[in-house]
Amino acid sequence: MAKKDKKAKKDWMQGAVKKPGAFTAYCKSKGFDGVTDQCIAEGKAAGGKREKQAVLAETFRKSAKAKRRGK
């Protein structure tokens, strides 16, 4: 069972997004060109659902950067 738990922890990102594109749409409605650092900061300050989406977007960006670097 430990193997299954380890895989579940590793693959948590696949099930993390409930409404794909919702945060991008929010950023664009606020006048940003997409999900930017400024939009993420604004989303975090908004609180509630937007804050959760912003934190997730930030996590995805960090993961993508690490993947590009080969880590």
VMD Tcl script that builds the backbone (N, CA, C; Angstrom):
set m [mol new atoms 213]
animate dup $m
set s [atomselect $m all]
$s set {name element resname resid chain x y z} {
  {N N MET 1 A 0.809 -1.190 0.000}
  {CA C MET 1 A 0.000 0.000 0.000}
  {C C MET 1 A 0.859 1.263 0.000}
  {N N ALA 2 A 2.054 1.184 0.490}
  {CA C ALA 2 A 2.937 2.342 0.525}
  {C C ALA 2 A 3.259 2.835 -0.882}
  {N N LYS 3 A 3.353 1.911 -1.833}
  {CA C LYS 3 A 3.642 2.294 -3.206}
  {C C LYS 3 A 2.499 3.138 -3.780}
  {N N LYS 4 A 1.275 2.768 -3.479}
  {CA C LYS 4 A 0.109 3.504 -3.968}
  {C C LYS 4 A 0.069 4.912 -3.353}
  {N N ASP 5 A 0.352 5.021 -2.070}
  {CA C ASP 5 A 0.370 6.316 -1.400}
  {C C ASP 5 A 1.442 7.225 -1.989}
  {N N LYS 6 A 2.593 6.652 -2.297}
  {CA C LYS 6 A 3.682 7.436 -2.858}
  {C C LYS 6 A 3.293 7.965 -4.238}
  {N N LYS 7 A 2.641 7.135 -5.043}
  {CA C LYS 7 A 2.206 7.557 -6.369}
  {C C LYS 7 A 1.128 8.628 -6.256}
  {N N ALA 8 A 0.225 8.493 -5.306}
  {CA C ALA 8 A -0.834 9.483 -5.116}
  {C C ALA 8 A -0.241 10.840 -4.740}
  {N N LYS 9 A 0.779 10.834 -3.905}
  {CA C LYS 9 A 1.430 12.091 -3.528}
  {C C LYS 9 A 2.126 12.712 -4.732}
  {N N LYS 10 A 2.731 11.885 -5.565}
  {CA C LYS 10 A 3.471 12.370 -6.716}
  {C C LYS 10 A 2.523 12.952 -7.773}
  {N N ASP 11 A 1.353 12.373 -7.955}
  {CA C ASP 11 A 0.433 12.763 -9.023}
  {C C ASP 11 A -0.695 13.671 -8.550}
  {N N TRP 12 A -0.500 14.424 -7.494}
  {CA C TRP 12 A -1.576 15.260 -6.965}
  {C C TRP 12 A -1.953 16.388 -7.922}
  {N N MET 13 A -1.017 16.823 -8.752}
  {CA C MET 13 A -1.288 17.949 -9.642}
  {C C MET 13 A -2.357 17.636 -10.691}
  {N N GLN 14 A -2.459 16.384 -11.120}
  {CA C GLN 14 A -3.424 16.018 -12.150}
  {C C GLN 14 A -4.850 16.305 -11.711}
  {N N GLY 15 A -5.155 16.164 -10.444}
  {CA C GLY 15 A -6.511 16.392 -9.961}
  {C C GLY 15 A -6.704 17.731 -9.267}
  {N N ALA 16 A -5.699 18.588 -9.302}
  {CA C ALA 16 A -5.764 19.838 -8.540}
  {C C ALA 16 A -6.639 20.906 -9.198}
  {N N VAL 17 A -6.710 20.922 -10.508}
  {CA C VAL 17 A -7.452 21.967 -11.214}
  {C C VAL 17 A -8.893 21.520 -11.400}
  {N N LYS 18 A -9.806 22.257 -10.780}
  {CA C LYS 18 A -11.222 21.913 -10.872}
  {C C LYS 18 A -11.889 22.586 -12.066}
  {N N LYS 19 A -11.458 23.821 -12.365}
  {CA C LYS 19 A -12.032 24.571 -13.491}
  {C C LYS 19 A -10.881 25.109 -14.339}
  {N N PRO 20 A -10.430 24.331 -15.326}
  {CA C PRO 20 A -9.305 24.768 -16.146}
  {C C PRO 20 A -9.572 26.105 -16.838}
  {N N GLY 21 A -8.617 26.992 -16.761}
  {CA C GLY 21 A -8.709 28.283 -17.421}
  {C C GLY 21 A -9.408 29.367 -16.613}
  {N N ALA 22 A -9.934 29.044 -15.448}
  {CA C ALA 22 A -10.673 30.023 -14.656}
  {C C ALA 22 A -9.759 31.135 -14.146}
  {N N PHE 23 A -8.587 30.790 -13.672}
  {CA C PHE 23 A -7.684 31.822 -13.157}
  {C C PHE 23 A -7.105 32.659 -14.295}
  {N N THR 24 A -6.840 32.041 -15.427}
  {CA C THR 24 A -6.373 32.783 -16.595}
  {C C THR 24 A -7.438 33.781 -17.037}
  {N N ALA 25 A -8.690 33.363 -17.047}
  {CA C ALA 25 A -9.788 34.262 -17.410}
  {C C ALA 25 A -9.886 35.416 -16.418}
  {N N TYR 26 A -9.693 35.124 -15.139}
  {CA C TYR 26 A -9.698 36.164 -14.107}
  {C C TYR 26 A -8.595 37.177 -14.383}
  {N N CYS 27 A -7.392 36.694 -14.682}
  {CA C CYS 27 A -6.258 37.584 -14.941}
  {C C CYS 27 A -6.524 38.456 -16.168}
  {N N LYS 28 A -7.056 37.854 -17.205}
  {CA C LYS 28 A -7.337 38.616 -18.417}
  {C C LYS 28 A -8.428 39.651 -18.177}
  {N N SER 29 A -9.404 39.324 -17.334}
  {CA C SER 29 A -10.463 40.294 -17.030}
  {C C SER 29 A -9.938 41.473 -16.226}
  {N N LYS 30 A -8.830 41.273 -15.527}
  {CA C LYS 30 A -8.198 42.346 -14.754}
  {C C LYS 30 A -7.206 43.150 -15.593}
  {N N GLY 31 A -7.063 42.794 -16.879}
  {CA C GLY 31 A -6.209 43.557 -17.771}
  {C C GLY 31 A -4.808 43.018 -17.968}
  {N N PHE 32 A -4.514 41.856 -17.443}
  {CA C PHE 32 A -3.204 41.239 -17.635}
  {C C PHE 32 A -3.221 40.424 -18.928}
  {N N ASP 33 A -2.042 40.137 -19.473}
  {CA C ASP 33 A -1.941 39.354 -20.705}
  {C C ASP 33 A -2.111 37.865 -20.468}
  {N N GLY 34 A -2.226 37.473 -19.264}
  {CA C GLY 34 A -2.350 36.071 -18.869}
  {C C GLY 34 A -1.982 35.973 -17.408}
  {N N VAL 35 A -1.499 34.821 -17.008}
  {CA C VAL 35 A -1.109 34.633 -15.614}
  {C C VAL 35 A 0.310 35.166 -15.445}
  {N N THR 36 A 0.426 36.300 -14.780}
  {CA C THR 36 A 1.716 36.938 -14.535}
  {C C THR 36 A 1.974 36.978 -13.032}
  {N N ASP 37 A 3.180 37.350 -12.665}
  {CA C ASP 37 A 3.514 37.470 -11.245}
  {C C ASP 37 A 2.626 38.515 -10.565}
  {N N GLN 38 A 2.341 39.597 -11.278}
  {CA C GLN 38 A 1.500 40.645 -10.716}
  {C C GLN 38 A 0.068 40.136 -10.509}
  {N N CYS 39 A -0.427 39.371 -11.460}
  {CA C CYS 39 A -1.778 38.828 -11.338}
  {C C CYS 39 A -1.855 37.831 -10.178}
  {N N ILE 40 A -0.834 37.026 -10.026}
  {CA C ILE 40 A -0.794 36.065 -8.920}
  {C C ILE 40 A -0.803 36.814 -7.592}
  {N N ALA 41 A -0.024 37.889 -7.493}
  {CA C ALA 41 A 0.011 38.688 -6.261}
  {C C ALA 41 A -1.362 39.294 -5.978}
  {N N GLU 42 A -2.030 39.789 -7.018}
  {CA C GLU 42 A -3.358 40.372 -6.851}
  {C C GLU 42 A -4.376 39.300 -6.430}
  {N N GLY 43 A -4.260 38.126 -7.007}
  {CA C GLY 43 A -5.150 37.026 -6.655}
  {C C GLY 43 A -4.963 36.576 -5.214}
  {N N LYS 44 A -3.716 36.556 -4.763}
  {CA C LYS 44 A -3.438 36.182 -3.372}
  {C C LYS 44 A -4.026 37.199 -2.403}
  {N N ALA 45 A -3.989 38.461 -2.782}
  {CA C ALA 45 A -4.532 39.517 -1.929}
  {C C ALA 45 A -6.058 39.491 -1.903}
  {N N ALA 46 A -6.677 38.947 -2.940}
  {CA C ALA 46 A -8.139 38.919 -3.036}
  {C C ALA 46 A -8.752 37.977 -2.004}
  {N N GLY 47 A -8.028 36.932 -1.648}
  {CA C GLY 47 A -8.530 35.984 -0.658}
  {C C GLY 47 A -9.515 34.999 -1.246}
  {N N GLY 48 A -9.976 34.069 -0.429}
  {CA C GLY 48 A -10.979 33.090 -0.831}
  {C C GLY 48 A -10.532 32.184 -1.960}
  {N N LYS 49 A -11.442 31.955 -2.907}
  {CA C LYS 49 A -11.183 31.064 -4.030}
  {C C LYS 49 A -10.037 31.574 -4.899}
  {N N ARG 50 A -9.999 32.880 -5.124}
  {CA C ARG 50 A -8.941 33.464 -5.967}
  {C C ARG 50 A -7.566 33.248 -5.341}
  {N N GLU 51 A -7.497 33.341 -4.037}
  {CA C GLU 51 A -6.214 33.117 -3.367}
  {C C GLU 51 A -5.744 31.680 -3.580}
  {N N LYS 52 A -6.664 30.733 -3.455}
  {CA C LYS 52 A -6.308 29.326 -3.670}
  {C C LYS 52 A -5.850 29.095 -5.102}
  {N N GLN 53 A -6.545 29.704 -6.063}
  {CA C GLN 53 A -6.163 29.567 -7.461}
  {C C GLN 53 A -4.799 30.200 -7.711}
  {N N ALA 54 A -4.542 31.343 -7.087}
  {CA C ALA 54 A -3.270 32.033 -7.260}
  {C C ALA 54 A -2.112 31.211 -6.697}
  {N N VAL 55 A -2.317 30.625 -5.546}
  {CA C VAL 55 A -1.274 29.796 -4.928}
  {C C VAL 55 A -0.995 28.572 -5.803}
  {N N LEU 56 A -2.049 27.983 -6.361}
  {CA C LEU 56 A -1.878 26.830 -7.244}
  {C C LEU 56 A -1.139 27.240 -8.518}
  {N N ALA 57 A -1.479 28.387 -9.079}
  {CA C ALA 57 A -0.791 28.884 -10.272}
  {C C ALA 57 A 0.687 29.117 -9.979}
  {N N GLU 58 A 0.974 29.655 -8.810}
  {CA C GLU 58 A 2.353 29.889 -8.406}
  {C C GLU 58 A 3.107 28.558 -8.283}
  {N N THR 59 A 2.450 27.566 -7.725}
  {CA C THR 59 A 3.056 26.241 -7.580}
  {C C THR 59 A 3.350 25.632 -8.947}
  {N N PHE 60 A 2.392 25.767 -9.881}
  {CA C PHE 60 A 2.598 25.250 -11.228}
  {C C PHE 60 A 3.759 25.958 -11.923}
  {N N ARG 61 A 3.882 27.252 -11.728}
  {CA C ARG 61 A 4.986 28.001 -12.337}
  {C C ARG 61 A 6.327 27.526 -11.781}
  {N N LYS 62 A 6.397 27.341 -10.469}
  {CA C LYS 62 A 7.640 26.868 -9.851}
  {C C LYS 62 A 8.004 25.483 -10.375}
  {N N SER 63 A 7.003 24.623 -10.505}
  {CA C SER 63 A 7.221 23.265 -11.002}
  {C C SER 63 A 7.716 23.291 -12.448}
  {N N ALA 64 A 7.127 24.147 -13.265}
  {CA C ALA 64 A 7.534 24.256 -14.669}
  {C C ALA 64 A 8.964 24.774 -14.789}
  {N N LYS 65 A 9.316 25.746 -13.955}
  {CA C LYS 65 A 10.671 26.285 -13.967}
  {C C LYS 65 A 11.682 25.222 -13.562}
  {N N ALA 66 A 11.342 24.464 -12.539}
  {CA C ALA 66 A 12.239 23.400 -12.069}
  {C C ALA 66 A 12.406 22.328 -13.137}
  {N N LYS 67 A 11.330 22.025 -13.844}
  {CA C LYS 67 A 11.382 21.015 -14.888}
  {C C LYS 67 A 12.264 21.478 -16.049}
  {N N ARG 68 A 12.167 22.775 -16.383}
  {CA C ARG 68 A 13.006 23.318 -17.468}
  {C C ARG 68 A 14.483 23.293 -17.101}
  {N N ARG 69 A 14.756 23.482 -15.822}
  {CA C ARG 69 A 16.156 23.459 -15.360}
  {C C ARG 69 A 16.692 22.045 -15.230}
  {N N GLY 70 A 15.810 21.072 -15.281}
  {CA C GLY 70 A 16.253 19.690 -15.194}
  {C C GLY 70 A 16.297 19.138 -13.788}
  {N N LYS 71 A 15.565 19.759 -12.865}
  {CA C LYS 71 A 15.590 19.289 -11.483}
  {C C LYS 71 A 14.468 18.334 -11.223}
}
mol reanalyze $m
mol bondsrecalc $m
mol representation Tube
mol addrep $m
